Amino acid sequence: MGRYFGTDGFRGEANKTLTGDHAYKIGRFLGWYYGELKRRAGDDSPARIIIGKDTRRSSYMFEYTLVGGLVASGADAYLLHVTTTPSVAYIARVDEFDCGIMISASHNPYYDNGIKLINGRGEKMDEETIGYVEDYIDGKLEIFGQKWDSIPFGEREHVGRTVDYFSGRSRYIGYLISLGIYSFKGVKVGLDCANGSAWNIAKSVFDALGARTSVINAEPDGFNINRDAGSTHIERLQKFVVENGLDVGFAYDGDADRCLCVDEKGQVVTGDHILYIYANYMKERGKLNPNTVVTTVMSNFGLYKAFDEAGIGYAKTAVGDKYVYEYMSQHGCRIGGEQSGHIIFSKYASTGDGILTSLKLMEAMLARKVPMSKLSESLTIYPQVLLNVRVKDKKEAQADPDVQTAIKEAADQLGDTGRILVRESGTEPVIRVMAEAESEEECRRYVNRIVNVIQAKGHGL
């Protein structure tokens, strides 16, 4: 884990842990770095960097300070304005930008914000480049064979410029519409846009494909992003779908890179359900090649049992869609994702895309000609209990022989009727203890047993 950047960018409370000064320095470095890479390759044209933002009040502040740093270093900054994270990734890739920046704290409350870096292939930025950014912020940059106490500004004709690139967002919308292979005519669809990035994009796509679209939480005011809305508060959409007799509903998060679904009965269709539904749909058509779905260790035990019964292989990665995508790229996998609704369709996108996910679920439902509730009825989600234990030293607590013995005993007793997962938090002094079993009572018994050993051995705070 980086000093500032985690698995999903540099995130923190605006003007506290993430400041305008940070954003300016990030812009200064990226503008200079990509320009320098070009110059060393014999290309004197300025670096081209695409920027998007979500609807938080502070996103404007970070946009302006990032742009200030970029143009001061001689780069040209192209503005998509309020848009989704996957749209920045798409435009960075298809329009051959040097890199992309998304200003968002995803599903976090409005007072948080974040800066996500995307490479020219539309993927999350590599760790080496992020390390250089962090070194520059800390004043200890060493790159291109030398130490840099400061980096040069662009001067005279080499000062960068800002370009309104609203057309890029329109082309992304057109791309999504082009992926709809079935007409949505007559289908009653509900969308919860979380008062975030999807608020002026998602409905346009569904309307263009013929759906009878109803929308909630599409009136952002800078403060209401994710507030009792979107994929982290899906109960609003559940009620909306049932009360209005809709066929299906989709909920996005603040930057619309994740999607959860609600079926016509008001039942939640999680990321695990989505992986199960679409993997089966692909397998039926001979498109699941290789026969592997990429999940994280947090996917439900029931998903793996269902995959086994369906003859579908699977891989497990660390938590984070970044790791899912890395595995997919290395092994040529077509679909992967997380329980939270980050789903990656590698044929169509290089990152999780909530609107794309909803289109793909619509495709599976319309192709099968059955209600959404029927698509996942063969998947049984096991009860899950997760406890977070604050500890003095994560690695020491995890490696304790008595803790390991307790974990093994619990796993042996569960056998093939459930599972135990004990892992370290990536950002906090926390050990996460999780159990899945046939009943919640059984889950709690195993979790409490392991937590008690952690505490008894003096690891707890």
C-alpha positions as CSV (number, residue, x, y, z in Angstrom):
1,M,0.0,0.0,0.0
2,G,1.3,3.4,-0.9
3,R,1.9,6.4,1.4
4,Y,-1.0,8.3,-0.1
5,F,-2.5,6.1,-2.8
6,G,-4.4,2.9,-1.8
7,T,-5.9,0.3,-4.1
8,D,-8.5,2.8,-5.3
9,G,-6.5,6.1,-5.4
10,F,-5.7,8.9,-3.0
11,R,-8.7,9.3,-0.8
12,G,-9.5,11.3,2.3
13,E,-11.5,14.1,3.8
14,A,-11.3,17.2,1.6
15,N,-9.0,19.9,2.9
16,K,-7.9,17.7,5.8
17,T,-6.1,14.5,4.6
18,L,-6.5,15.4,0.9
19,T,-5.9,19.0,0.1
20,G,-5.7,21.3,-2.9
21,D,-1.9,21.4,-2.4
22,H,-1.8,17.6,-2.9
23,A,-3.8,18.0,-6.1
24,Y,-1.6,20.8,-7.4
25,K,1.5,18.7,-6.8
26,I,-0.1,15.6,-8.5
27,G,-0.9,17.8,-11.5
28,R,2.6,19.3,-11.6
29,F,4.3,15.9,-11.5
30,L,2.0,14.2,-14.1
31,G,2.1,17.1,-16.5
32,W,5.9,17.2,-16.3
33,Y,6.5,13.4,-16.2
34,Y,4.4,12.5,-19.3
35,G,5.9,15.5,-21.2
36,E,9.4,14.3,-20.3
37,L,8.7,10.8,-21.4
38,K,7.6,12.2,-24.8
39,R,10.6,14.5,-25.1
40,R,12.9,11.6,-24.4
41,A,11.2,9.6,-27.2
42,G,11.7,12.5,-29.6
43,D,8.2,13.9,-29.4
44,D,8.0,17.6,-28.5
45,S,4.2,17.7,-28.3
46,P,2.7,18.4,-24.8
47,A,1.3,15.7,-22.6
48,R,-2.5,15.2,-23.0
49,I,-4.4,14.3,-19.8
50,I,-8.1,13.7,-19.5
51,I,-10.0,14.7,-16.3
52,G,-13.4,13.8,-14.9
53,K,-15.1,14.5,-11.6
54,D,-18.2,13.5,-9.6
55,T,-20.8,15.8,-8.1
56,R,-19.2,16.6,-4.7
57,R,-18.8,20.3,-3.9
58,S,-15.0,19.8,-3.4
59,S,-14.6,18.1,-6.8
60,Y,-14.5,21.6,-8.4
61,M,-11.7,22.7,-6.1
62,F,-9.6,19.6,-6.9
63,E,-10.3,19.9,-10.6
64,Y,-9.0,23.5,-10.7
65,T,-5.9,22.8,-8.7
66,L,-5.1,19.7,-10.7
67,V,-5.5,21.7,-13.9
68,G,-3.3,24.4,-12.4
69,G,-0.5,22.0,-11.8
70,L,-0.9,20.3,-15.2
71,V,-0.8,23.4,-17.3
72,A,2.0,24.9,-15.2
73,S,4.1,21.8,-16.2
74,G,3.3,22.3,-19.8
75,A,0.5,19.6,-20.2
76,D,-2.8,20.1,-21.9
77,A,-5.8,19.3,-19.6
78,Y,-8.9,18.0,-21.3
79,L,-12.1,18.3,-19.1
80,L,-15.0,15.8,-19.3
81,H,-16.7,17.7,-16.4
82,V,-19.1,15.6,-14.3
83,T,-18.8,12.1,-15.6
84,T,-18.2,8.5,-14.5
85,T,-14.9,6.8,-13.7
86,P,-15.3,4.2,-16.5
87,S,-15.9,7.0,-19.0
88,V,-12.6,8.5,-18.1
89,A,-10.9,5.1,-18.6
90,Y,-12.7,4.6,-21.9
91,I,-11.8,8.0,-23.3
92,A,-8.2,7.8,-22.1
93,R,-7.9,4.5,-24.0
94,V,-9.7,5.2,-27.3
95,D,-8.5,8.8,-27.7
96,E,-4.9,7.9,-26.8
97,F,-4.4,10.2,-23.8
98,D,-1.2,9.9,-21.8
99,C,-3.2,9.3,-18.7
100,G,-6.5,10.0,-17.0
101,I,-7.6,11.5,-13.7
102,M,-10.9,10.9,-11.9
103,I,-11.9,13.1,-9.0
104,S,-14.1,11.0,-6.7
105,A,-14.4,9.2,-3.4
106,S,-16.7,6.6,-4.9
107,H,-19.3,5.5,-2.3
108,N,-17.9,7.7,0.5
109,P,-19.9,10.7,1.9
110,Y,-19.7,14.1,0.3
111,Y,-17.0,15.5,2.6
112,D,-14.5,12.9,1.4
113,N,-12.9,13.0,-2.0
114,G,-10.3,11.2,-4.0
115,I,-7.9,11.3,-6.9
116,K,-7.8,8.2,-9.1
117,L,-5.1,7.8,-11.7
118,I,-5.7,5.9,-14.9
119,N,-3.0,5.0,-17.5
120,G,-3.2,5.5,-21.2
121,R,-4.7,2.0,-21.6
122,G,-7.6,2.9,-19.4
123,E,-6.3,0.8,-16.5
124,K,-5.6,1.8,-12.9
125,M,-2.1,3.3,-12.7
126,D,0.9,1.1,-12.1
127,E,2.6,1.2,-8.7
128,E,5.9,2.5,-10.1
129,T,4.3,5.7,-11.4
130,I,2.3,6.1,-8.3
131,G,5.5,5.8,-6.3
132,Y,7.0,8.6,-8.3
133,V,4.0,10.8,-7.6
134,E,4.3,10.1,-3.9
135,D,8.1,10.8,-3.9
136,Y,7.4,14.2,-5.6
137,I,4.8,15.0,-2.9
138,D,7.3,14.1,-0.2
139,G,10.1,16.1,-1.9
140,K,12.4,13.2,-2.6
141,L,11.9,12.5,-6.3
142,E,14.6,10.4,-8.0
143,I,13.9,9.5,-11.6
144,F,15.6,9.4,-15.0
145,G,18.9,8.7,-13.2
146,Q,19.0,11.8,-11.1
147,K,17.5,13.5,-8.0
148,W,15.1,16.4,-8.6
149,D,14.8,19.1,-5.9
150,S,12.3,20.8,-8.3
151,I,10.8,20.1,-11.7
152,P,10.7,22.7,-14.4
153,F,7.7,24.8,-15.3
154,G,6.4,25.2,-18.9
155,E,7.5,28.6,-20.2
156,R,6.3,30.9,-23.0
157,E,4.8,28.8,-25.7
158,H,5.2,25.7,-23.5
159,V,2.6,26.7,-20.9
160,G,-0.2,24.2,-21.2
161,R,-3.9,24.8,-22.0
162,T,-7.3,23.7,-20.9
163,V,-9.6,22.1,-23.4
164,D,-13.4,21.5,-22.9
165,Y,-13.9,17.9,-23.9
166,F,-17.6,17.5,-23.2
167,S,-17.8,15.7,-26.6
168,G,-15.8,12.8,-25.1
169,R,-18.6,12.1,-22.6
170,S,-21.1,12.1,-25.4
171,R,-19.1,9.5,-27.3
172,Y,-18.9,7.3,-24.3
173,I,-22.7,7.5,-24.0
174,G,-22.9,6.5,-27.7
175,Y,-20.6,3.6,-27.0
176,L,-22.8,2.2,-24.2
177,I,-25.9,2.5,-26.4
178,S,-24.1,0.6,-29.2
179,L,-23.7,-2.3,-26.8
180,G,-27.4,-2.8,-26.4
181,I,-28.1,-5.8,-28.7
182,Y,-31.8,-6.0,-27.6
183,S,-34.5,-3.4,-27.6
184,F,-35.6,-2.4,-24.1
185,K,-39.0,-1.4,-25.4
186,G,-41.8,-1.9,-22.9
187,V,-39.4,-2.8,-20.0
188,K,-40.0,-0.8,-16.9
189,V,-36.6,0.1,-15.4
190,G,-35.8,2.0,-12.2
191,L,-32.4,3.7,-11.8
192,D,-30.9,5.0,-8.6
193,C,-28.1,7.4,-9.6
194,A,-26.9,8.1,-6.0
195,N,-26.9,11.9,-6.8
196,G,-23.6,11.2,-8.4
197,S,-21.8,10.7,-11.7
198,A,-24.5,8.7,-13.4
199,W,-27.2,11.3,-12.8
200,N,-27.1,12.7,-16.4
201,I,-25.8,9.7,-18.2
202,A,-27.7,6.5,-17.2
203,K,-31.2,7.6,-18.1
204,S,-30.0,8.8,-21.6
205,V,-28.7,5.3,-22.3
206,F,-31.8,3.4,-21.2
207,D,-34.1,5.9,-22.9
208,A,-32.2,5.5,-26.2
209,L,-32.6,1.7,-26.0
210,G,-36.4,2.1,-25.5
211,A,-36.9,1.4,-21.8
212,R,-39.6,3.0,-19.8
213,T,-37.1,4.6,-17.4
214,S,-37.9,5.9,-13.9
215,V,-35.1,7.6,-11.9
216,I,-34.5,8.5,-8.3
217,N,-31.6,10.3,-6.6
218,A,-30.7,12.3,-9.8
219,E,-30.7,15.8,-8.3
220,P,-27.1,16.4,-7.0
221,D,-26.5,19.5,-4.9
222,G,-22.9,18.9,-4.0
223,F,-23.7,17.4,-0.6
224,N,-26.2,14.6,-1.2
225,I,-24.0,12.2,-3.2
226,N,-24.6,8.7,-1.8
227,R,-26.7,10.1,1.1
228,D,-29.4,7.4,1.7
229,A,-29.0,6.7,-2.0
230,G,-27.3,4.4,-4.5
231,S,-25.8,0.9,-4.2
232,T,-24.8,1.4,-0.5
233,H,-28.4,2.2,0.4
234,I,-30.3,0.0,-1.9
235,E,-33.4,-0.2,0.2
236,R,-34.7,3.0,-1.4
237,L,-34.6,1.3,-4.8
238,Q,-36.1,-1.9,-3.5
239,K,-39.2,0.1,-2.3
240,F,-39.3,2.1,-5.5
241,V,-39.3,-1.0,-7.7
242,V,-42.1,-2.8,-5.8
243,E,-44.3,0.3,-5.3
244,N,-44.1,1.2,-9.0
245,G,-44.4,-2.3,-10.4
246,L,-41.1,-2.1,-12.2
247,D,-39.5,-5.0,-14.0
248,V,-36.0,-4.3,-12.7
249,G,-33.9,-1.7,-11.0
250,F,-30.3,-0.7,-11.0
251,A,-28.3,1.3,-8.3
252,Y,-25.0,2.9,-8.9
253,D,-22.4,4.4,-6.5
254,G,-21.0,7.9,-6.5
255,D,-18.7,7.5,-9.5
256,A,-20.8,4.8,-11.2
257,D,-18.1,2.1,-11.4
258,R,-20.3,-0.3,-9.5
259,C,-23.8,-1.6,-9.9
260,L,-26.3,-3.6,-7.8
261,C,-29.6,-4.7,-9.1
262,V,-33.1,-5.2,-7.7
263,D,-35.4,-7.8,-9.3
264,E,-39.1,-7.3,-9.9
265,K,-39.9,-8.7,-6.4
266,G,-37.7,-6.2,-4.6
267,Q,-34.9,-8.7,-3.9
268,V,-31.3,-7.5,-4.1
269,V,-29.1,-8.9,-6.9
270,T,-25.5,-8.5,-5.5
271,G,-22.2,-8.6,-7.4
272,D,-22.0,-12.3,-6.7
273,H,-25.5,-12.8,-8.3
274,I,-24.4,-10.8,-11.3
275,L,-21.2,-12.9,-11.8
276,Y,-23.3,-16.1,-11.5
277,I,-26.0,-14.8,-13.9
278,Y,-23.7,-13.6,-16.6
279,A,-21.2,-16.4,-16.4
280,N,-24.0,-18.9,-17.0
281,Y,-25.3,-16.8,-19.9
282,M,-21.8,-16.7,-21.4
283,K,-21.2,-20.5,-20.9
284,E,-24.6,-21.3,-22.5
285,R,-23.4,-19.4,-25.7
286,G,-19.9,-20.8,-25.6
287,K,-18.4,-17.4,-24.8
288,L,-16.9,-18.2,-21.4
289,N,-13.4,-18.9,-22.7
290,P,-11.4,-19.6,-20.6
291,N,-14.0,-21.2,-18.3
292,T,-13.0,-19.0,-15.3
293,V,-14.7,-16.3,-13.4
294,V,-12.4,-14.0,-11.3
295,T,-13.7,-13.2,-7.8
296,T,-12.2,-11.8,-4.7
297,V,-11.8,-13.7,-1.4
298,M,-14.9,-11.9,-0.1
299,S,-17.3,-13.5,-2.6
300,N,-19.9,-15.7,-0.9
301,F,-19.3,-19.4,-0.3
302,G,-22.6,-20.1,-2.0
303,L,-21.3,-18.6,-5.3
304,Y,-18.5,-21.2,-5.4
305,K,-20.8,-24.0,-4.7
306,A,-23.1,-22.8,-7.5
307,F,-20.2,-22.5,-9.9
308,D,-19.1,-26.0,-9.0
309,E,-22.6,-27.4,-9.8
310,A,-22.6,-25.4,-13.1
311,G,-19.2,-26.6,-14.1
312,I,-17.7,-23.1,-14.1
313,G,-14.2,-22.5,-12.9
314,Y,-13.1,-19.6,-10.7
315,A,-10.1,-17.8,-9.3
316,K,-9.8,-15.8,-6.1
317,T,-7.8,-12.6,-5.7
318,A,-7.2,-10.1,-2.9
319,V,-10.0,-7.6,-2.3
320,G,-10.0,-4.8,-4.9
321,D,-11.2,-4.6,-8.5
322,K,-7.6,-3.6,-9.3
323,Y,-6.4,-7.1,-8.4
324,V,-9.4,-8.7,-10.2
325,Y,-8.4,-6.9,-13.4
326,E,-4.7,-7.8,-13.1
327,Y,-5.6,-11.5,-12.9
328,M,-8.0,-11.2,-15.8
329,S,-5.4,-9.5,-18.0
330,Q,-2.7,-12.1,-17.1
331,H,-5.0,-15.1,-17.8
332,G,-7.3,-13.7,-20.5
333,C,-10.4,-14.0,-18.5
334,R,-13.6,-12.4,-19.7
335,I,-15.6,-11.6,-16.5
336,G,-14.7,-10.9,-12.9
337,G,-15.7,-8.7,-10.1
338,E,-16.6,-8.1,-6.5
339,Q,-19.6,-8.8,-4.2
340,S,-20.0,-5.0,-3.9
341,G,-20.9,-4.7,-7.6
342,H,-17.6,-3.8,-9.3
343,I,-18.0,-6.1,-12.3
344,I,-15.4,-6.1,-15.2
345,F,-16.3,-7.3,-18.7
346,S,-12.9,-7.3,-20.3
347,K,-14.2,-7.4,-23.9
348,Y,-15.9,-4.1,-23.4
349,A,-14.0,-2.2,-20.6
350,S,-10.8,-2.0,-18.6
351,T,-12.5,-1.2,-15.3
352,G,-15.7,-1.8,-13.4
353,D,-18.6,0.1,-15.1
354,G,-21.9,0.2,-13.4
355,I,-24.0,1.3,-16.4
356,L,-22.3,-1.3,-18.6
357,T,-23.1,-3.9,-15.9
358,S,-26.8,-3.0,-15.9
359,L,-26.9,-3.3,-19.7
360,K,-25.3,-6.7,-19.6
361,L,-27.9,-7.9,-17.0
362,M,-30.6,-6.6,-19.2
363,E,-29.2,-8.5,-22.1
364,A,-29.2,-11.8,-20.1
365,M,-32.7,-11.2,-18.9
366,L,-34.1,-10.4,-22.4
367,A,-32.2,-13.2,-24.0
368,R,-33.6,-15.8,-21.6
369,K,-37.1,-14.2,-21.7
370,V,-37.6,-14.6,-18.0
371,P,-37.9,-12.2,-15.0
372,M,-34.7,-11.1,-13.3
373,S,-35.7,-13.2,-10.2
374,K,-35.5,-16.4,-12.2
375,L,-31.9,-15.8,-13.3
376,S,-30.3,-16.3,-10.0
377,E,-32.7,-18.7,-8.2
378,S,-30.2,-21.6,-8.4
379,L,-27.7,-19.5,-6.3
380,T,-28.0,-19.8,-2.5
381,I,-26.2,-17.0,-0.7
382,Y,-24.9,-18.3,2.7
383,P,-25.3,-16.2,5.9
384,Q,-22.2,-14.2,6.6
385,V,-20.8,-12.7,9.8
386,L,-17.9,-10.3,9.7
387,L,-16.2,-8.8,12.8
388,N,-13.4,-6.2,12.7
389,V,-10.9,-6.5,15.5
390,R,-8.6,-3.6,16.2
391,V,-5.1,-4.9,17.0
392,K,-1.7,-3.6,18.0
393,D,0.1,-5.4,15.1
394,K,-1.8,-7.0,12.2
395,K,0.9,-9.3,11.1
396,E,1.8,-10.5,14.6
397,A,-1.8,-11.1,15.4
398,Q,-2.4,-13.0,12.2
399,A,0.7,-15.1,12.6
400,D,0.1,-16.1,16.2
401,P,0.2,-19.9,16.4
402,D,-2.8,-20.1,18.7
403,V,-4.8,-17.9,16.3
404,Q,-3.8,-20.0,13.4
405,T,-4.9,-23.1,15.3
406,A,-8.3,-21.6,16.0
407,I,-8.7,-20.7,12.4
408,K,-7.8,-24.3,11.2
409,E,-10.0,-26.0,13.7
410,A,-13.0,-23.8,12.7
411,A,-12.3,-24.5,9.0
412,D,-12.0,-28.3,9.6
413,Q,-15.3,-28.3,11.5
414,L,-17.1,-26.4,8.8
415,G,-15.7,-28.7,6.0
416,D,-17.6,-28.2,2.8
417,T,-20.6,-26.5,4.6
418,G,-19.0,-23.1,4.9
419,R,-15.7,-21.3,5.2
420,I,-13.6,-19.1,7.5
421,L,-11.6,-16.1,6.2
422,V,-9.2,-14.0,8.4
423,R,-7.4,-11.2,6.7
424,E,-5.7,-7.9,7.5
425,S,-7.2,-4.6,6.6
426,G,-5.2,-2.8,3.9
427,T,-5.7,0.7,5.5
428,E,-6.5,0.2,9.3
429,P,-5.0,-1.6,12.3
430,V,-7.7,-4.2,11.9
431,I,-8.0,-7.9,11.5
432,R,-11.2,-8.9,9.7
433,V,-12.7,-12.3,10.8
434,M,-15.4,-13.6,8.6
435,A,-17.5,-16.8,8.6
436,E,-20.0,-18.2,6.2
437,A,-22.2,-21.2,7.2
438,E,-25.7,-22.6,6.9
439,S,-27.0,-20.4,9.7
440,E,-26.1,-17.0,11.2
441,E,-25.9,-18.5,14.6
442,E,-23.2,-20.9,13.4
443,C,-21.3,-18.1,11.8
444,R,-21.3,-16.1,15.0
445,R,-20.1,-19.0,17.0
446,Y,-17.0,-19.6,14.8
447,V,-16.2,-15.9,14.5
448,N,-16.5,-15.3,18.2
449,R,-14.2,-18.2,18.9
450,I,-11.4,-16.8,16.8
451,V,-11.9,-13.2,18.0
452,N,-11.7,-14.5,21.6
453,V,-8.3,-16.1,20.9
454,I,-7.0,-12.9,19.4
455,Q,-8.1,-10.9,22.4
456,A,-6.9,-13.5,25.0
457,K,-3.4,-13.5,23.4
458,G,-3.2,-9.7,24.1
459,H,-3.3,-8.6,20.4
460,G,-6.4,-6.4,20.7
461,L,-6.4,-2.6,21.2
